[in-house]
């Protein structure tokens, strides 16, 4: 038993992680080119097409400019449309697979800041072995850009937290990455703002550097707000859909429970057809009216919907709930149940070991869960935006267990720190 544990410990090296990640990325590209072959572009892709064709950030040209989606991912897609034409989606998928190479590396580098190299390596291995993350590089969704951006942001953040950064340029870069992150996915904004404020509260950064990185973030983010004011004649700090997401959570496509599918499929289809004739601000009013009419303003519907959405977010979206095919059962349903259970156990371990990390984890999961409880949880990508953090917690748990097993078998002289 002891030699096997020691061999496992020696296998968990950064070099082996690099090799394994490279192999997985190559397999992803082979899968994309030889098996998947077909790709679907939705709203982001439509905006990107109009950027290239008409030099306008618009989803429907006849309706003018849009703020339906944040700009980073559509601009990312527009580069491939401009450079590759009809092969744009294939190019996007391949580049997304290449970008995914950075994720295990960033997981390792973040955890190394806290002396948890082995946990970082194991988290990297769990990421590259995840079925969902393996397949998702071929999906044209912002998650493929958001996750590596978020990890890059966290790496810069924790370098500051650990007082490893004192240079002015580092705070400027951090402010710039913050702006790009916020322009990619709005769900991270509340948590990131609290974390940035914590740098000042816990005296991890001077007031001067706090102002520098905050002003840099505002400077690079502000063109989006200014542009929205110019287009819509009102302040839109992020993007327009609010009531649309709440409304969709009451439709057959967006809701699991039959008693909460208050909007009929026919009515939903009719409203969808209206979206290319009415701008998104007008549609927001329509979605609000439809939602309030269907729910009659009763809080019970929203509370029940929130609980239903939470189940779908942490298990599978409604469209997969009754899918009993083996790929879905083995590749997602069983995997997610095991991952969620191990996450709960790891949180129990963390509460005893580090209450600060425990409460951060609770806040982290709450930040990603609450918006989808309010809106809808019909897309798997919502969970994939933060599922990687579960892999980190599970890696911590497994290394703790392996370390305990090793120390029980080893003599005091043989005992080594498995986590470090």
C-alpha positions as CSV (number, residue, x, y, z in Angstrom):
1,X,0.0,0.0,0.0
2,X,2.8,2.4,1.0
3,X,4.8,2.0,-2.3
4,X,1.6,2.5,-4.3
5,X,0.8,5.8,-2.5
6,X,4.3,7.0,-2.9
7,X,4.2,6.2,-6.6
8,X,0.9,8.0,-7.0
9,X,2.4,11.0,-5.2
10,X,5.5,11.1,-7.5
11,X,3.2,10.8,-10.6
12,X,1.4,14.0,-9.6
13,X,4.0,16.3,-11.1
14,X,3.7,19.4,-13.1
15,X,5.6,17.8,-16.0
16,X,3.2,14.9,-16.2
17,X,0.3,17.3,-16.1
18,X,1.7,19.2,-19.1
19,X,2.1,16.1,-21.1
20,X,-1.4,14.8,-20.2
21,X,-3.0,18.1,-21.0
22,X,-1.2,18.3,-24.4
23,X,-2.5,14.8,-25.3
24,X,-6.0,15.7,-24.3
25,X,-5.9,18.9,-26.3
26,X,-4.8,17.0,-29.4
27,X,-7.6,14.5,-28.8
28,X,-10.1,17.4,-28.5
29,X,-8.9,18.7,-31.9
30,X,-9.2,15.3,-33.5
31,X,-12.7,15.0,-32.0
32,X,-13.7,18.4,-33.3
33,X,-12.4,17.8,-36.8
34,X,-13.2,14.2,-37.4
35,X,-16.3,13.5,-35.3
36,X,-18.2,16.6,-34.4
37,X,-17.7,18.4,-37.7
38,X,-20.9,20.5,-37.3
39,X,-21.2,23.6,-35.2
40,X,-24.1,25.9,-34.2
41,X,-23.6,29.7,-33.6
42,X,-26.3,31.5,-31.7
43,X,-26.7,35.2,-30.6
44,X,-23.0,35.8,-30.1
45,X,-22.3,34.5,-33.6
46,X,-25.1,36.6,-35.2
47,X,-23.6,39.7,-33.6
48,X,-20.1,38.7,-34.8
49,X,-21.4,38.3,-38.3
50,X,-22.9,41.8,-38.3
51,X,-19.7,43.3,-36.9
52,X,-17.8,41.9,-39.9
53,X,-20.5,42.5,-42.6
54,X,-21.9,45.8,-41.4
55,X,-19.3,47.1,-38.9
56,X,-22.1,47.3,-36.4
57,X,-22.6,45.6,-33.0
58,X,-26.1,44.4,-33.7
59,X,-28.0,41.1,-33.5
60,X,-30.7,42.2,-36.0
61,X,-29.5,44.9,-38.4
62,X,-33.0,46.2,-38.9
63,X,-33.3,47.0,-35.2
64,X,-29.9,48.8,-34.8
65,X,-27.4,48.3,-32.1
66,X,-27.7,45.7,-29.3
67,X,-26.6,45.1,-25.8
68,X,-28.1,41.7,-25.7
69,X,-24.6,40.1,-25.2
70,X,-21.5,41.4,-23.6
71,X,-18.9,42.3,-26.2
72,X,-15.8,40.1,-25.6
73,X,-17.0,36.8,-27.0
74,X,-18.8,38.3,-30.1
75,X,-15.6,40.3,-30.9
76,X,-13.6,37.1,-30.4
77,X,-15.8,35.3,-32.9
78,X,-15.7,38.2,-35.4
79,X,-12.0,37.8,-35.8
80,X,-12.5,34.2,-37.1
81,X,-15.4,35.2,-39.3
82,X,-13.2,38.0,-40.8
83,X,-10.2,35.8,-41.2
84,X,-11.6,32.3,-42.0
85,X,-15.0,33.0,-43.6
86,X,-17.1,29.9,-44.0
87,X,-14.6,27.9,-41.8
88,X,-14.9,30.3,-38.9
89,X,-16.8,28.0,-36.5
90,X,-14.3,25.2,-37.1
91,X,-11.4,27.6,-36.4
92,X,-13.1,28.9,-33.2
93,X,-13.6,25.4,-31.9
94,X,-10.0,24.4,-32.6
95,X,-8.7,27.6,-30.9
96,X,-11.0,27.1,-27.9
97,X,-9.5,23.6,-27.6
98,X,-6.0,25.2,-27.6
99,X,-7.0,27.8,-25.1
100,X,-8.3,25.0,-22.8
101,X,-4.6,24.0,-22.4
102,X,-4.2,27.0,-20.1
103,X,-6.8,25.9,-17.6
104,X,-4.9,23.1,-15.8
105,X,-1.8,25.2,-15.9
106,X,-3.5,28.1,-14.2
107,X,-5.2,25.8,-11.6
108,X,-1.7,24.6,-10.7
109,X,-0.2,28.1,-10.6
110,X,-3.0,29.5,-8.4
111,X,-2.8,26.7,-5.9
112,X,1.0,26.8,-5.9
113,X,0.8,30.3,-4.5
114,X,-0.6,28.7,-1.3
115,X,1.9,25.8,-1.3
116,X,-0.7,23.3,-2.6
117,X,1.2,22.1,-5.7
118,X,-0.1,18.5,-5.5
119,X,-3.7,19.7,-5.1
120,X,-3.1,21.9,-8.2
121,X,-1.7,19.0,-10.3
122,X,-4.6,16.7,-9.3
123,X,-7.2,19.5,-10.0
124,X,-5.6,19.8,-13.5
125,X,-5.9,16.1,-14.1
126,X,-9.5,16.0,-12.9
127,X,-10.3,18.9,-15.3
128,X,-8.8,17.2,-18.4
129,X,-10.7,14.0,-17.5
130,X,-14.0,15.8,-17.2
131,X,-16.4,14.6,-20.0
132,X,-18.3,17.9,-20.2
133,X,-15.2,20.1,-20.4
134,X,-13.7,17.7,-23.0
135,X,-16.7,18.2,-25.3
136,X,-17.4,21.8,-24.6
137,X,-14.5,23.2,-26.6
138,X,-16.6,22.4,-29.7
139,X,-19.5,24.5,-28.4
140,X,-19.7,28.1,-29.6
141,X,-20.4,29.6,-26.2
142,X,-18.6,32.2,-24.0
143,X,-17.8,29.7,-21.3
144,X,-14.8,28.6,-23.4
145,X,-13.3,32.1,-23.0
146,X,-14.7,33.0,-19.6
147,X,-13.2,30.1,-17.6
148,X,-9.6,30.7,-18.6
149,X,-10.1,34.5,-18.2
150,X,-11.5,34.0,-14.7
151,X,-8.6,31.7,-13.7
152,X,-6.1,34.3,-15.1
153,X,-7.9,36.9,-13.0
154,X,-7.7,34.7,-9.9
155,X,-4.0,34.1,-10.5
156,X,-3.3,37.8,-10.6
157,X,-5.6,38.4,-7.7
158,X,-4.1,35.9,-5.4
159,X,-0.6,37.0,-6.3
160,X,-1.6,40.4,-4.9
161,X,-3.3,38.7,-1.9
162,X,-0.2,36.8,-1.1
163,X,1.8,40.1,-1.3
164,X,3.9,38.8,-4.2
165,X,3.1,41.8,-6.4
166,X,4.3,45.3,-5.6
167,X,5.0,46.8,-9.1
168,X,2.7,49.4,-10.4
169,X,2.4,47.7,-13.8
170,X,1.0,44.6,-12.1
171,X,-2.0,46.5,-10.7
172,X,-2.6,48.1,-14.1
173,X,-2.6,44.7,-15.8
174,X,-5.0,43.4,-13.1
175,X,-7.3,46.3,-13.6
176,X,-7.3,45.6,-17.4
177,X,-8.0,41.9,-16.9
178,X,-10.8,42.8,-14.5
179,X,-12.5,44.9,-17.2
180,X,-12.2,42.2,-19.8
181,X,-13.6,39.6,-17.4
182,X,-16.6,41.8,-16.6
183,X,-17.2,42.4,-20.3
184,X,-17.3,38.6,-20.8
185,X,-19.7,37.4,-18.2
186,X,-21.8,39.5,-15.9
187,X,-22.4,36.8,-13.3
188,X,-18.8,37.2,-11.9
189,X,-19.1,40.9,-11.2
190,X,-20.7,40.9,-7.6
191,X,-18.1,38.3,-6.3
192,X,-15.2,39.9,-8.0
193,X,-16.1,43.4,-6.6
194,X,-16.3,42.0,-3.1
195,X,-13.0,40.3,-3.6
196,X,-11.3,43.4,-4.8
197,X,-12.7,45.3,-1.9
198,X,-11.4,42.6,0.5
199,X,-7.9,43.5,-0.8
200,X,-8.2,46.9,0.8
201,X,-10.1,45.8,3.9
202,X,-7.6,43.1,4.8
203,X,-4.7,45.5,3.9
204,X,-3.4,43.3,1.1
205,X,-2.9,46.3,-1.1
206,X,-2.2,50.0,-0.4
207,X,-5.0,52.6,-1.0
208,X,-2.9,54.0,-3.8
209,X,-2.6,50.7,-5.7
210,X,-6.3,50.0,-5.0
211,X,-7.3,53.2,-6.6
212,X,-4.9,52.5,-9.5
213,X,-6.3,49.1,-10.4
214,X,-9.9,50.2,-9.8
215,X,-9.5,53.3,-12.1
216,X,-7.8,51.1,-14.7
217,X,-10.8,48.7,-14.7
218,X,-13.3,51.5,-14.9
219,X,-11.3,53.1,-17.8
220,X,-11.3,50.0,-19.9
221,X,-14.9,49.1,-19.0
222,X,-16.4,52.5,-19.5
223,X,-16.5,52.5,-23.4
224,X,-19.1,49.8,-23.2
225,X,-21.4,51.9,-21.0
226,X,-20.8,55.0,-23.0
227,X,-21.6,53.2,-26.2
228,X,-24.8,51.8,-24.7
229,X,-25.9,55.2,-23.6
230,X,-25.2,56.5,-27.2
231,X,-27.2,53.7,-28.7
232,X,-30.1,53.4,-26.3
233,X,-30.2,56.9,-24.7
234,X,-30.1,55.3,-21.2
235,X,-27.5,53.9,-18.9
236,X,-27.1,50.1,-19.4
237,X,-24.1,49.1,-17.3
238,X,-23.9,45.5,-18.5
239,X,-26.5,43.9,-20.9
240,X,-30.2,44.2,-21.5
241,X,-31.8,40.8,-20.8
242,X,-33.3,40.6,-17.3
243,X,-37.0,39.9,-17.5
244,X,-36.3,37.7,-20.5
245,X,-34.4,35.3,-18.3
246,X,-37.0,35.4,-15.6
247,X,-39.7,34.8,-18.2
248,X,-37.9,31.9,-19.9
249,X,-37.8,30.1,-16.5
250,X,-41.6,29.7,-16.8
251,X,-41.6,28.2,-20.3
252,X,-41.6,24.5,-21.2
253,X,-38.0,24.7,-22.6
254,X,-36.7,26.5,-19.5
255,X,-38.6,24.9,-16.7
256,X,-38.5,21.3,-15.4
257,X,-41.7,21.2,-13.3
258,X,-45.0,21.0,-15.2
259,X,-46.9,23.2,-12.7
260,X,-44.4,26.0,-13.3
261,X,-44.6,26.0,-17.1
262,X,-47.0,28.9,-17.0
263,X,-46.1,30.2,-20.5
264,X,-47.3,27.8,-23.2
265,X,-45.0,26.6,-26.0
266,X,-47.2,28.4,-28.6
267,X,-47.1,31.7,-26.8
268,X,-43.3,31.4,-26.3
269,X,-42.9,30.7,-30.0
270,X,-45.0,33.8,-30.9
271,X,-42.9,36.0,-28.6
272,X,-39.7,34.6,-30.1
273,X,-40.9,35.6,-33.5
274,X,-41.5,39.1,-32.3
275,X,-37.9,39.5,-31.2
276,X,-36.7,40.3,-34.7
277,X,-39.3,43.1,-35.1
278,X,-39.0,44.7,-31.7
279,X,-35.8,45.9,-30.1
280,X,-34.6,44.3,-26.9
281,X,-35.8,47.1,-24.6
282,X,-39.3,46.8,-26.0
283,X,-39.1,43.0,-25.6
284,X,-38.0,43.4,-22.0
285,X,-41.3,45.2,-21.3
286,X,-43.2,42.5,-23.1
287,X,-41.4,39.7,-21.2
288,X,-42.1,41.5,-17.9
289,X,-45.8,41.8,-18.7
290,X,-46.1,38.2,-19.8
291,X,-44.3,37.0,-16.6
292,X,-46.4,39.1,-14.2
293,X,-49.6,38.1,-16.1
294,X,-48.8,34.4,-15.9
295,X,-47.7,34.4,-12.3
296,X,-50.2,37.0,-11.1
297,X,-47.4,38.5,-9.1
298,X,-47.6,35.5,-6.6
299,X,-44.3,35.0,-4.7
300,X,-44.9,31.3,-4.5
301,X,-44.2,30.8,-8.2
302,X,-40.9,32.5,-8.0
303,X,-39.8,30.6,-4.9
304,X,-40.8,27.3,-6.4
305,X,-39.0,28.2,-9.6
306,X,-35.9,29.2,-7.7
307,X,-35.7,25.7,-6.1
308,X,-36.4,24.0,-9.3
309,X,-33.7,26.0,-11.1
310,X,-31.2,25.2,-8.3
311,X,-31.8,21.5,-8.8
312,X,-31.3,21.8,-12.6
313,X,-28.2,23.9,-12.2
314,X,-26.5,21.4,-9.9
315,X,-27.8,18.3,-11.7
316,X,-28.8,18.6,-15.4
317,X,-30.8,21.2,-17.3
318,X,-34.5,20.3,-18.0
319,X,-33.9,19.1,-21.6
320,X,-31.5,16.3,-20.2
321,X,-33.6,15.4,-17.2
322,X,-35.6,12.6,-18.9
323,X,-32.8,11.7,-21.2
324,X,-31.8,8.1,-20.2
325,X,-29.2,7.5,-22.9
326,X,-25.9,6.1,-21.6
327,X,-23.8,9.1,-22.7
328,X,-26.0,11.4,-20.6
329,X,-26.3,9.0,-17.6
330,X,-22.7,8.0,-17.4
331,X,-21.0,11.2,-18.8
332,X,-23.1,13.7,-17.0
333,X,-25.8,12.5,-14.5
334,X,-23.7,10.0,-12.5
335,X,-20.6,12.2,-12.8
336,X,-22.4,15.3,-11.4
337,X,-24.0,13.5,-8.5
338,X,-20.6,12.1,-7.4
339,X,-18.9,15.5,-7.9
340,X,-21.6,17.3,-5.9
341,X,-21.4,14.8,-3.0
342,X,-17.6,15.0,-2.9
343,X,-17.9,18.8,-2.9
344,X,-20.1,18.7,0.1
345,X,-17.7,16.4,1.9
346,X,-14.8,18.6,1.0
347,X,-16.6,21.7,2.4
348,X,-17.0,19.8,5.7
349,X,-13.2,19.2,5.7
350,X,-12.6,22.8,4.9
351,X,-14.8,24.1,7.7
352,X,-12.5,22.3,10.1
353,X,-9.2,23.3,8.4
354,X,-9.8,26.8,7.1
355,X,-13.1,28.7,7.8
356,X,-12.0,31.6,5.5
357,X,-11.7,29.2,2.5
358,X,-14.9,27.5,3.6
359,X,-16.9,30.8,3.6
360,X,-15.2,31.9,0.4
361,X,-16.4,28.6,-1.3
362,X,-20.0,29.1,0.0
363,X,-19.9,32.7,-1.3
364,X,-18.4,31.5,-4.6
365,X,-21.2,28.9,-5.2
366,X,-23.9,31.3,-4.0
367,X,-22.7,34.0,-6.5
368,X,-23.1,31.6,-9.4
369,X,-26.3,30.0,-8.2
370,X,-28.5,33.0,-7.2
371,X,-28.7,34.6,-10.7
372,X,-29.9,31.3,-12.3
373,X,-32.4,30.7,-9.5
374,X,-33.9,34.1,-10.3
375,X,-33.8,33.5,-14.1
376,X,-33.5,30.0,-15.5
377,X,-31.1,27.1,-15.5
378,X,-31.7,25.7,-19.0
379,X,-28.1,25.6,-20.2
380,X,-25.3,23.3,-19.1
381,X,-22.7,26.1,-19.6
382,X,-24.1,27.9,-16.5
383,X,-22.7,25.0,-14.3
384,X,-19.5,24.7,-16.4
385,X,-18.7,28.4,-15.6
386,X,-17.9,27.2,-12.0
387,X,-17.7,23.4,-12.0
388,X,-13.9,23.6,-12.2
389,X,-13.9,25.0,-8.6
390,X,-15.6,21.8,-7.5
391,X,-12.7,19.9,-9.0
392,X,-10.3,22.0,-6.9
393,X,-12.3,21.2,-3.7
394,X,-12.4,17.5,-4.6
395,X,-8.7,17.5,-5.2
396,X,-8.1,19.0,-1.8
397,X,-10.3,16.3,-0.2
398,X,-8.5,13.4,-2.1
399,X,-5.1,14.7,-1.2
400,X,-6.1,15.0,2.4
401,X,-7.4,11.4,2.4
402,X,-4.2,10.1,0.7
403,X,-2.0,12.1,3.1
404,X,-3.8,10.6,6.1
405,X,-3.5,7.0,4.6
406,X,0.2,7.6,3.9
407,X,1.0,8.9,7.4
408,X,-0.8,6.0,9.0
409,X,1.3,3.5,7.0
410,X,4.6,5.4,7.1
411,X,7.2,5.8,9.8
412,X,7.8,9.4,11.1
413,X,11.0,9.5,9.0
414,X,9.1,8.3,5.8
415,X,6.2,10.6,6.3
416,X,5.9,13.4,3.7
417,X,3.4,16.1,3.0
418,X,1.2,14.9,0.3
419,X,-0.5,18.2,-0.3
420,X,2.6,20.4,-0.5
